Amino acid sequence: MIKLLFFLFLATPLAAQSPMDADAFEAYSQGKTLYFGYDGSIYGAEEYLPNRRVRWSVLDGKCQDGEWYQDGQMICFVYIGESDPQCWSFYQRQGGLMAQFENDPDLTTLFEIEPSEEPMVCLGPEIGV
């Protein structure tokens, strides 16, 4: 019976689920660093700071600071140096979040791999001649 319920849960289409609103997303993410995966590998991590600020990295030591806000049923991120928001629909599921990229819904669906209370490691700015 438990296996049947598990498979029914997996088979539930996204349309039947409601995306998280800003309050639910903030309650889930605040103070955490969430690692996301795509296509079987780590895609990147985002640190959720106070006042809806964030720090994103593809885990190459470079970090982008930004902020997030709710737009309709989406959570949108704007990073310093980028003018276009990146909007996602977040769904809470067993085992973590699922994030659907709404700027191009056919492009990317990320899955939370693991949460952490530790901040990300970000290298300082590049110095050159």
Buried (B, 14 or more C-beta within 10 A) or exposed (E): EEEEEEEEEEEEEEEEEEBBBBEBBBEBBEEBBBBBBBEEEEBBBBBBBEEBEBBBBEEEEEBBBBBBEBEEEBBBBBBEEEEEBBBBBBBBBEEBBBBBBBEEEEEBBBBBBBBEEEEBEBEEEEEEE
